[in-house]
Amino acid sequence: MQGAEHPPAGWDRQARNRAARLARAAPLARGKQVDAGQAVALLEALIEPGDRLCIEGNNQKQADFLARALVQTDPARVRELHLVQSVLALPEHIDIIERGQVARLDFSFSGQQAGRLARLVEAGRIRIGAIHTYLELYARYFVDLTPQVALVAAQAADRQGNLYTGPNTEDTPVIVEATAFKGGIVVAQVNEIVDRLPRVDIPADWVDFTLVAPTPHYVEPLFTRDPALITETQVLTAMIAIKGLYAEYGITRLNHGIGFDTAAIELLLPTYAAELGLKGKICTHWALNPHPTLIPAIEAGFVQSVHSFGSEVGMERYVAARPDVFFIGADGNMRSNRALCQAAGHYACDLFIGSTLQIDLAGNSSTATKGRIAGFGGAPNMGADARGRRHASPAWLRAGREARGEGTGTMPRGQKLVAQIVETYREHMQPAFVEQLDAWALAESAGMELPPVMIYGEDLSHIITEEGIANLLLCRSPQEREQAIRGVAGYTPVGLARDKRMVENLRDRGIIRRPQDLGIDPREATRDLLAARNIKELVHASGGLYEPPKKYRNW
């Protein structure tokens, strides 16, 4: 009882540290508001050596003004940082590392900065703790990677400091909550200060300082794919996916990865899938950003519901006009949430389908290749069998029966469908199928404890290429699995090394199915099947509500 009556002096160290930081910054602020010209001074006052720092870098929304201010800070004062952020999207996210101000990095995805990051790792100038999936990193925010300072972005703030994030809420709630409730400091750049917000997305009690940035925060149109660039090979693989996977399992709840392969599927729903009589039977409920290529399927009545990780530039008016489909607030605008949508994609969806750069003979895949540490984003959550799932669906149960067999006497359970859709040769004639992933060499050169695998082979259920579809659930040995993969690897070295007799046996058993086995004539796989063949036709399909970024306009 004596200890309870007289707590150790160290029990409120975080509160005292927070108070000291706020006291140093107080001369720069009027209440919670700080002039943009004081941004560098504010960061130097708040950030201490060795801090865990999160610069809100999402797939799309970027705290870009605060990132630019950070690289102007004095390296003697702002140093030895531990960056804990989901995406390294901006040049400044790498600039701060190159300036020698960062000692360690834990992240999920690096996109266009993948090459620069790889060079820094190879030179020993940065240590990577781990390449996380989004949900994994968010979870660690509440355990051992809690930010001590968080720099976030919002559309607007009111004079009390409440934040409105609009349709691109994304990572903001999870970053701010973890930081604010563990004695950290939250700084938000906003586009404007208003008297009254459309809605409160982040309460003022969680926010310490707001700055009006000189320009609106940057939003990347990451999920936009111009239908004009979809090839006839991608049309063919989309037809194979729809008939050999979606229709086969009756998939209604799903997530699509980013890419032209999945965009082709979306654009074939109102045409090819409708001709097959699949409307109302597949693709009704989605965990997905508002892809512009989904517009024709929505207008055709295929789509009943979409919950989004984030928004997409130019889709705001269209999304707001379809409240029966998207999650719309009383203010009339969508609210996204990356953490909750990741959970939905992991537990509530029956299928994830996406693409990759490399697949090995066990079905392991990765987008981390030689000289390029791209990370994975949410794909490992989307593309993993959720062992904690307890609700059943026909697609999930069928996949489980195929994977484990029937009448074995083992405990029955379902399995998530996880598909990779790739062309056998990628850009610059790089084969998608390899004997060993570059991830092994990358792990060795970067001193990683694990090769950076995006989706493990044990979770992969199907591979789709222009050669056909391989159902790995039906394979009963590692040898069958290897030959099933080789059997759809085409004329790559991996494909040419197939055991022809074994591959034909797998085809006889329906483990491998060629287009003709599915009743698909490759000559019919033309761009004429696309519900929209360019961006302008997507605008037309939206009734003029879709407003594409300028770089996608050619009219």
C-alpha positions as CSV (number, residue, x, y, z in Angstrom):
1,M,0.0,0.0,0.0
2,Q,2.9,2.3,0.7
3,G,3.9,2.2,-3.0
4,A,0.3,3.1,-4.1
5,E,0.3,6.1,-1.8
6,H,3.7,7.3,-2.9
7,P,4.2,6.5,-6.6
8,P,7.8,6.8,-7.9
9,A,8.7,10.1,-9.3
10,G,9.4,8.5,-12.7
11,W,5.8,7.5,-13.3
12,D,4.9,10.8,-15.0
13,R,8.1,11.3,-17.0
14,Q,6.2,11.3,-20.2
15,A,3.9,14.1,-19.0
16,R,6.8,16.1,-17.7
17,N,8.7,15.7,-21.0
18,R,5.6,16.7,-22.9
19,A,5.2,19.8,-20.8
20,A,8.8,20.8,-21.4
21,R,8.4,20.4,-25.2
22,L,5.2,22.5,-25.1
23,A,6.9,25.2,-23.0
24,R,9.7,25.5,-25.6
25,A,7.2,25.9,-28.4
26,A,4.8,28.2,-26.6
27,P,6.5,31.5,-27.7
28,L,5.9,30.4,-31.3
29,A,2.2,29.9,-31.0
30,R,-1.0,31.8,-30.6
31,G,-3.0,29.2,-28.7
32,K,-2.6,26.2,-31.0
33,Q,-2.0,28.2,-34.2
34,V,1.5,28.7,-35.5
35,D,2.5,30.8,-38.5
36,A,3.8,28.8,-41.4
37,G,7.0,30.9,-41.3
38,Q,7.7,29.4,-37.9
39,A,7.5,25.8,-38.9
40,V,11.2,25.0,-38.8
41,A,11.6,26.7,-35.4
42,L,8.6,24.8,-34.1
43,L,10.0,21.5,-35.1
44,E,13.4,22.3,-33.6
45,A,11.6,23.2,-30.4
46,L,9.5,20.1,-30.2
47,I,11.7,17.3,-31.6
48,E,14.4,15.8,-29.3
49,P,17.4,13.6,-30.3
50,G,16.4,9.9,-30.7
51,D,12.7,10.6,-31.1
52,R,10.3,8.3,-32.8
53,L,8.9,10.5,-35.5
54,C,5.9,9.9,-37.9
55,I,5.6,12.2,-40.9
56,E,2.2,11.5,-42.3
57,G,3.1,9.9,-45.5
58,N,0.2,7.9,-46.8
59,N,-0.5,6.2,-50.1
60,Q,-2.1,9.5,-51.1
61,K,-2.3,12.3,-48.5
62,Q,1.0,13.9,-47.6
63,A,2.1,16.2,-44.8
64,D,4.4,17.7,-47.5
65,F,4.8,21.2,-46.0
66,L,6.0,19.8,-42.6
67,A,8.2,17.3,-44.5
68,R,9.9,20.2,-46.3
69,A,10.3,22.1,-43.0
70,L,11.9,19.1,-41.4
71,V,14.7,18.9,-43.9
72,Q,15.5,22.6,-43.1
73,T,16.1,21.8,-39.4
74,D,19.5,22.0,-37.8
75,P,21.1,18.5,-38.0
76,A,22.9,19.2,-34.7
77,R,19.5,19.6,-32.9
78,V,17.2,17.3,-34.9
79,R,19.1,14.0,-35.1
80,E,19.2,10.3,-34.5
81,L,15.6,10.1,-35.4
82,H,13.6,6.8,-35.7
83,L,11.1,7.3,-38.5
84,V,8.0,5.2,-38.1
85,Q,5.6,5.9,-41.0
86,S,3.7,3.8,-43.4
87,V,4.9,5.4,-46.7
88,L,8.0,7.1,-47.9
89,A,6.4,8.9,-50.7
90,L,8.1,12.3,-51.0
91,P,11.7,13.2,-51.9
92,E,11.9,14.9,-48.5
93,H,11.3,11.6,-46.7
94,I,14.6,10.3,-48.2
95,D,16.3,13.8,-48.0
96,I,16.1,13.7,-44.2
97,I,17.9,10.3,-44.2
98,E,20.6,11.5,-46.6
99,R,21.2,14.5,-44.3
100,G,22.2,12.1,-41.6
101,Q,19.4,12.9,-39.3
102,V,17.7,9.5,-39.2
103,A,19.2,6.4,-37.5
104,R,16.5,3.9,-38.0
105,L,13.5,3.4,-40.2
106,D,10.3,1.2,-39.8
107,F,7.9,1.6,-42.8
108,S,5.5,-0.2,-45.1
109,F,5.9,1.1,-48.7
110,S,8.3,3.4,-50.5
111,G,7.0,3.6,-54.0
112,Q,9.0,6.1,-56.2
113,Q,11.6,6.4,-53.4
114,A,12.4,2.7,-53.6
115,G,15.6,3.1,-55.5
116,R,17.0,5.9,-53.4
117,L,16.2,4.0,-50.2
118,A,18.0,0.9,-51.6
119,R,21.1,2.8,-52.2
120,L,21.2,4.3,-48.7
121,V,20.7,0.8,-47.2
122,E,23.5,-0.6,-49.3
123,A,25.8,2.2,-48.3
124,G,25.0,1.5,-44.6
125,R,23.5,5.0,-44.0
126,I,20.2,3.8,-42.6
127,R,19.1,0.8,-40.6
128,I,15.7,-0.8,-41.4
129,G,13.9,-2.3,-38.4
130,A,11.3,-4.0,-40.6
131,I,9.2,-3.6,-43.7
132,H,5.8,-3.9,-42.3
133,T,2.3,-4.3,-43.6
134,Y,0.1,-1.3,-42.8
135,L,-1.9,-3.0,-40.1
136,E,1.2,-4.4,-38.5
137,L,2.8,-1.0,-38.3
138,Y,-0.3,0.6,-36.9
139,A,-0.5,-2.1,-34.3
140,R,3.1,-1.4,-33.2
141,Y,2.2,2.3,-32.8
142,F,0.3,1.1,-29.8
143,V,3.0,-1.2,-28.5
144,D,6.6,-0.4,-29.0
145,L,6.8,2.1,-31.9
146,T,4.6,4.8,-30.5
147,P,5.5,8.2,-32.1
148,Q,6.8,10.8,-29.8
149,V,6.1,13.5,-32.4
150,A,3.5,13.1,-35.2
151,L,3.3,15.5,-38.2
152,V,0.0,15.1,-39.9
153,A,-2.2,16.7,-42.6
154,A,-5.8,17.7,-42.6
155,Q,-8.1,19.6,-45.0
156,A,-9.1,22.2,-42.4
157,A,-9.0,23.1,-38.7
158,D,-11.3,25.3,-36.7
159,R,-10.0,27.8,-34.2
160,Q,-10.1,25.3,-31.3
161,G,-7.9,22.9,-33.2
162,N,-10.5,20.3,-34.3
163,L,-9.5,18.7,-37.7
164,Y,-11.5,17.9,-40.8
165,T,-9.8,15.4,-43.0
166,G,-12.4,15.1,-45.7
167,P,-12.5,12.0,-47.9
168,N,-8.8,11.4,-47.5
169,T,-8.7,10.5,-43.8
170,E,-6.4,7.5,-44.4
171,D,-3.9,7.0,-41.6
172,T,-4.6,10.2,-39.6
173,P,-6.8,8.8,-36.8
174,V,-4.5,5.9,-35.9
175,I,-1.4,8.1,-36.0
176,V,-2.9,10.9,-33.8
177,E,-4.5,8.6,-31.3
178,A,-1.4,6.6,-30.6
179,T,0.7,9.7,-30.2
180,A,-1.8,11.9,-28.2
181,F,-2.6,9.2,-25.6
182,K,1.1,8.4,-24.8
183,G,2.4,11.8,-24.0
184,G,3.4,12.7,-27.6
185,I,3.1,15.9,-29.6
186,V,0.8,16.2,-32.7
187,V,1.3,19.0,-35.3
188,A,-1.1,19.3,-38.1
189,Q,-0.7,21.2,-41.4
190,V,-4.0,22.3,-42.7
191,N,-5.2,24.0,-45.9
192,E,-7.3,26.5,-44.0
193,I,-8.7,27.7,-40.6
194,V,-12.5,28.0,-40.5
195,D,-15.0,29.0,-38.0
196,R,-17.1,25.8,-38.4
197,L,-16.0,22.4,-39.8
198,P,-18.3,20.3,-42.0
199,R,-17.6,17.5,-39.4
200,V,-14.9,16.8,-36.8
201,D,-12.7,13.9,-37.8
202,I,-10.0,14.5,-35.1
203,P,-10.9,16.2,-31.9
204,A,-9.0,19.3,-30.8
205,D,-7.9,17.6,-27.5
206,W,-5.7,15.3,-29.5
207,V,-4.0,18.1,-31.5
208,D,-1.3,20.4,-30.1
209,F,-0.5,22.8,-33.0
210,T,-1.9,23.7,-36.4
211,L,-0.2,25.5,-39.2
212,V,-1.9,26.8,-42.4
213,A,0.4,25.5,-45.2
214,P,1.2,27.9,-48.1
215,T,-0.3,25.4,-50.5
216,P,-2.9,22.6,-50.1
217,H,-1.3,19.3,-49.0
218,Y,-0.4,17.0,-51.8
219,V,-2.6,14.1,-52.7
220,E,-1.3,11.4,-55.1
221,P,-3.8,9.9,-57.6
222,L,-2.2,6.5,-56.9
223,F,-5.1,4.3,-57.9
224,T,-6.0,5.9,-61.3
225,R,-5.3,3.7,-64.3
226,D,-5.9,5.0,-67.8
227,P,-8.0,2.4,-69.7
228,A,-6.2,3.4,-72.9
229,L,-3.1,1.6,-71.6
230,I,-4.8,-1.7,-70.9
231,T,-3.4,-4.3,-73.3
232,E,-5.3,-7.2,-74.9
233,T,-3.2,-9.6,-72.9
234,Q,-4.6,-8.0,-69.7
235,V,-8.1,-8.3,-71.2
236,L,-7.4,-12.0,-71.6
237,T,-6.1,-12.5,-68.1
238,A,-9.2,-10.5,-66.8
239,M,-11.5,-12.9,-68.7
240,I,-9.7,-15.9,-67.1
241,A,-10.0,-14.4,-63.7
242,I,-13.7,-13.7,-64.0
243,K,-14.6,-17.1,-65.4
244,G,-12.1,-19.3,-63.7
245,L,-12.1,-17.7,-60.3
246,Y,-14.8,-15.1,-59.6
247,A,-17.7,-17.1,-61.2
248,E,-16.2,-20.5,-60.0
249,Y,-16.4,-19.5,-56.4
250,G,-19.2,-17.0,-56.5
251,I,-17.0,-14.3,-55.0
252,T,-19.0,-11.3,-53.7
253,R,-16.6,-9.7,-51.1
254,L,-13.2,-8.8,-52.3
255,N,-10.3,-6.4,-52.6
256,H,-8.3,-5.5,-55.7
257,G,-4.7,-4.5,-55.7
258,I,-3.4,-1.6,-57.8
259,G,-2.6,-2.1,-61.4
260,F,-3.8,-2.5,-65.0
261,D,-4.5,-6.2,-64.5
262,T,-7.2,-5.6,-61.9
263,A,-8.4,-2.4,-63.7
264,A,-9.1,-4.6,-66.7
265,I,-11.3,-6.9,-64.5
266,E,-13.2,-3.9,-63.2
267,L,-13.9,-2.7,-66.7
268,L,-15.0,-6.2,-67.9
269,L,-17.7,-6.5,-65.2
270,P,-20.4,-4.6,-67.1
271,T,-19.6,-6.3,-70.4
272,Y,-18.1,-9.8,-70.2
273,A,-19.3,-10.7,-66.7
274,A,-22.8,-9.4,-67.5
275,E,-22.9,-11.6,-70.6
276,L,-22.1,-14.5,-68.4
277,G,-25.1,-13.7,-66.2
278,L,-22.9,-12.8,-63.2
279,K,-24.6,-9.5,-62.1
280,G,-25.6,-9.8,-58.5
281,K,-23.6,-13.0,-58.1
282,I,-20.0,-11.6,-58.0
283,C,-18.2,-8.4,-56.9
284,T,-21.0,-6.8,-54.8
285,H,-19.1,-5.8,-51.7
286,W,-15.6,-4.2,-51.8
287,A,-12.8,-3.0,-49.6
288,L,-11.3,-0.6,-52.2
289,N,-10.3,2.9,-52.9
290,P,-12.7,4.6,-55.3
291,H,-11.0,3.4,-58.5
292,P,-12.2,5.4,-61.5
293,T,-12.2,2.1,-63.5
294,L,-14.9,0.9,-61.1
295,I,-17.4,3.6,-62.3
296,P,-19.0,1.6,-65.1
297,A,-19.5,-1.4,-62.8
298,I,-21.2,0.8,-60.2
299,E,-23.4,2.4,-62.9
300,A,-24.3,-1.0,-64.2
301,G,-25.5,-2.1,-60.7
302,F,-22.8,-4.6,-60.0
303,V,-21.5,-2.9,-56.9
304,Q,-23.6,-2.6,-53.7
305,S,-21.0,-1.3,-51.2
306,V,-17.4,0.1,-51.1
307,H,-15.4,0.9,-48.0
308,S,-12.2,2.8,-48.8
309,F,-8.7,3.0,-47.4
310,G,-8.5,6.6,-48.8
311,S,-10.1,8.6,-51.6
312,E,-8.8,9.3,-55.1
313,V,-8.1,12.6,-56.8
314,G,-11.1,13.7,-58.9
315,M,-13.5,11.1,-57.6
316,E,-14.9,13.3,-54.8
317,R,-18.0,14.5,-56.5
318,Y,-18.8,11.1,-57.9
319,V,-18.4,9.4,-54.6
320,A,-20.5,12.0,-52.8
321,A,-23.3,11.5,-55.3
322,R,-23.4,7.7,-54.7
323,P,-24.1,7.5,-50.9
324,D,-25.8,4.1,-51.2
325,V,-22.4,2.7,-52.4
326,F,-19.8,4.6,-50.4
327,F,-19.5,5.5,-46.7
328,I,-20.7,9.1,-46.6
329,G,-21.0,11.3,-43.6
330,A,-23.8,13.8,-42.7
331,D,-21.6,16.5,-44.3
332,G,-22.0,14.8,-47.7
333,N,-18.4,13.6,-48.1
334,M,-16.8,10.2,-47.7
335,R,-14.8,9.2,-44.7
336,S,-12.0,6.7,-45.4
337,N,-10.0,4.9,-42.8
338,R,-6.9,2.9,-43.8
339,A,-6.7,0.9,-40.5
340,L,-10.3,-0.2,-40.5
341,C,-10.3,-0.9,-44.2
342,Q,-7.2,-3.1,-43.8
343,A,-9.0,-5.0,-41.1
344,A,-12.0,-5.4,-43.5
345,G,-9.8,-6.6,-46.3
346,H,-8.2,-9.1,-44.0
347,Y,-11.2,-10.5,-42.2
348,A,-14.3,-9.7,-44.2
349,C,-13.3,-10.4,-47.8
350,D,-13.1,-13.8,-49.5
351,L,-10.6,-12.8,-52.2
352,F,-7.6,-10.7,-52.7
353,I,-6.2,-10.4,-56.2
354,G,-3.2,-8.3,-57.1
355,S,0.1,-8.3,-59.0
356,T,3.7,-8.7,-58.2
357,L,7.2,-8.4,-59.7
358,Q,8.5,-11.9,-58.8
359,I,7.1,-15.3,-58.0
360,D,9.2,-18.3,-57.0
361,L,8.6,-22.0,-57.3
362,A,6.9,-22.2,-53.9
363,G,4.5,-19.4,-54.8
364,N,6.2,-16.8,-52.6
365,S,6.1,-13.3,-54.2
366,S,7.7,-10.0,-53.6
367,T,7.9,-6.5,-55.0
368,A,11.3,-5.9,-53.3
369,T,13.9,-6.6,-56.0
370,K,17.6,-5.8,-56.6
371,G,18.2,-2.2,-56.1
372,R,14.6,-1.5,-55.2
373,I,13.2,-1.6,-51.7
374,A,9.5,-0.9,-52.5
375,G,7.8,-2.5,-49.5
376,F,4.4,-4.0,-49.7
377,G,1.8,-1.6,-48.2
378,G,-1.4,-3.5,-47.4
379,A,-0.9,-6.5,-49.7
380,P,0.3,-8.9,-46.9
381,N,-2.8,-8.2,-44.9
382,M,-5.1,-8.5,-47.9
383,G,-3.2,-11.5,-49.3
384,A,-3.1,-13.6,-46.2
385,D,-5.4,-16.3,-44.9
386,A,-7.0,-14.8,-41.7
387,R,-6.5,-17.5,-39.2
388,G,-8.7,-15.6,-36.7
389,R,-11.7,-15.6,-39.0
390,R,-14.8,-17.4,-37.6
391,H,-17.7,-16.5,-40.0
392,A,-18.4,-18.7,-43.0
393,S,-19.2,-18.0,-46.6
394,P,-19.6,-20.3,-49.6
395,A,-16.3,-19.2,-51.3
396,W,-14.3,-19.4,-48.0
397,L,-15.7,-22.9,-47.2
398,R,-15.0,-24.2,-50.7
399,A,-11.4,-23.0,-50.7
400,G,-10.9,-24.7,-47.3
401,R,-12.3,-28.0,-48.6
402,E,-10.1,-27.8,-51.6
403,A,-7.0,-27.1,-49.6
404,R,-7.5,-29.8,-47.0
405,G,-9.6,-32.3,-48.8
406,E,-13.0,-33.7,-47.7
407,G,-13.6,-36.5,-45.3
408,T,-10.2,-36.4,-43.8
409,G,-11.4,-36.3,-40.2
410,T,-9.6,-33.0,-39.5
411,M,-11.3,-30.0,-38.1
412,P,-13.1,-28.2,-41.0
413,R,-12.3,-24.6,-41.7
414,G,-12.3,-22.3,-44.6
415,Q,-9.6,-20.5,-46.4
416,K,-9.2,-17.1,-48.0
417,L,-8.6,-17.0,-51.8
418,V,-5.4,-15.2,-52.6
419,A,-4.6,-14.8,-56.3
420,Q,-1.7,-13.2,-58.2
421,I,-2.4,-12.1,-61.7
422,V,0.7,-11.4,-63.8
423,E,2.0,-11.5,-67.3
424,T,4.8,-14.1,-67.6
425,Y,7.2,-11.4,-68.7
426,R,7.1,-7.9,-67.1
427,E,8.5,-4.6,-68.3
428,H,11.9,-4.7,-70.0
429,M,11.3,-8.5,-70.6
430,Q,12.0,-9.4,-67.0
431,P,10.4,-12.7,-66.2
432,A,7.8,-12.7,-63.4
433,F,8.7,-16.2,-62.5
434,V,12.1,-16.9,-60.9
435,E,13.9,-19.8,-59.2
436,Q,14.7,-17.6,-56.2
437,L,13.4,-14.2,-55.2
438,D,15.7,-11.3,-55.2
439,A,14.4,-10.8,-51.7
440,W,17.0,-13.3,-50.4
441,A,20.0,-11.2,-51.7
442,L,18.3,-8.0,-50.6
443,A,17.9,-9.3,-47.0
444,E,21.6,-10.3,-46.9
445,S,22.8,-6.9,-48.3
446,A,20.6,-4.9,-46.0
447,G,21.2,-7.0,-42.9
448,M,17.5,-8.0,-42.6
449,E,16.6,-11.0,-40.5
450,L,13.9,-12.0,-43.0
451,P,13.7,-11.8,-46.8
452,P,11.1,-9.2,-47.6
453,V,8.3,-11.5,-49.0
454,M,5.0,-9.8,-49.9
455,I,2.8,-12.9,-50.0
456,Y,3.9,-16.2,-48.7
457,G,3.3,-19.2,-50.9
458,E,1.3,-21.0,-48.2
459,D,-1.3,-18.3,-48.5
460,L,-1.4,-18.2,-52.3
461,S,-4.4,-20.1,-53.8
462,H,-4.3,-19.1,-57.5
463,I,-1.9,-17.8,-60.2
464,I,-3.3,-16.3,-63.3
465,T,-1.3,-15.6,-66.5
466,E,-2.0,-15.4,-70.2
467,E,-1.2,-19.1,-70.2
468,G,-4.2,-19.9,-67.9
469,I,-5.0,-20.4,-64.2
470,A,-3.4,-22.6,-61.7
471,N,-5.4,-23.7,-58.6
472,L,-2.7,-24.3,-56.0
473,L,-5.3,-25.4,-53.4
474,L,-5.7,-28.7,-55.3
475,C,-2.0,-29.6,-55.3
476,R,-1.2,-32.4,-52.9
477,S,2.6,-32.2,-52.8
478,P,5.3,-29.6,-53.1
479,Q,6.2,-31.2,-56.5
480,E,2.7,-30.7,-57.8
481,R,2.7,-27.2,-56.6
482,E,6.0,-26.4,-58.4
483,Q,4.8,-28.0,-61.6
484,A,1.5,-26.1,-61.4
485,I,3.5,-22.8,-61.2
486,R,5.8,-23.8,-64.0
487,G,2.8,-24.8,-66.0
488,V,1.5,-21.2,-66.2
489,A,4.9,-19.6,-66.4
490,G,4.9,-19.6,-70.2
491,Y,8.2,-19.2,-72.0
492,T,10.2,-17.9,-69.1
493,P,13.1,-20.1,-68.0
494,V,11.0,-21.4,-65.1
495,G,8.2,-22.3,-67.5
496,L,10.5,-24.0,-70.1
497,A,11.9,-26.2,-67.3
498,R,8.4,-27.8,-66.6
499,D,7.8,-31.5,-66.6
500,K,5.5,-31.7,-69.6
501,R,3.9,-35.0,-68.6
502,M,3.2,-33.9,-65.0
503,V,1.8,-30.5,-66.2
504,E,-0.6,-32.3,-68.6
505,N,-1.7,-34.5,-65.7
506,L,-2.4,-31.4,-63.6
507,R,-4.4,-30.1,-66.5
508,D,-6.4,-33.3,-66.8
509,R,-7.2,-32.9,-63.1
510,G,-8.3,-29.3,-63.5
511,I,-5.5,-27.9,-61.4
512,I,-4.2,-26.0,-64.5
513,R,-6.8,-24.7,-66.9
514,R,-6.0,-23.1,-70.2
515,P,-8.2,-20.4,-71.7
516,Q,-9.8,-23.0,-74.0
517,D,-10.5,-25.2,-71.0
518,L,-12.6,-22.4,-69.7
519,G,-14.4,-21.8,-73.0
520,I,-12.4,-18.6,-73.7
521,D,-11.2,-17.9,-77.2
522,P,-8.1,-15.7,-76.9
523,R,-9.0,-14.1,-80.2
524,E,-12.0,-12.5,-78.5
525,A,-9.9,-10.8,-75.8
526,T,-9.9,-7.4,-77.4
527,R,-10.1,-3.9,-76.0
528,D,-13.6,-3.7,-77.4
529,L,-14.7,-5.6,-74.3
530,L,-13.7,-2.8,-72.0
531,A,-16.6,-0.8,-70.6
532,A,-14.5,2.3,-71.0
533,R,-11.5,2.6,-73.3
534,N,-10.0,5.8,-72.0
535,I,-10.3,8.4,-69.3
536,K,-12.8,10.5,-71.2
537,E,-15.2,7.6,-71.4
538,L,-14.9,7.1,-67.6
539,V,-15.9,10.8,-67.3
540,H,-18.9,10.2,-69.6
541,A,-19.9,7.0,-67.6
542,S,-19.9,9.1,-64.4
543,G,-22.3,11.6,-65.8
544,G,-19.6,14.2,-65.7
545,L,-19.0,13.8,-62.0
546,Y,-15.5,12.4,-62.3
547,E,-12.9,15.1,-62.6
548,P,-9.6,13.5,-63.5
549,P,-6.3,15.1,-62.7
550,K,-4.9,17.2,-65.6
551,K,-2.2,14.7,-66.4
552,Y,-4.9,12.2,-67.4
553,R,-6.7,14.7,-69.7
554,N,-5.9,14.7,-73.4
555,W,-9.0,16.4,-74.7
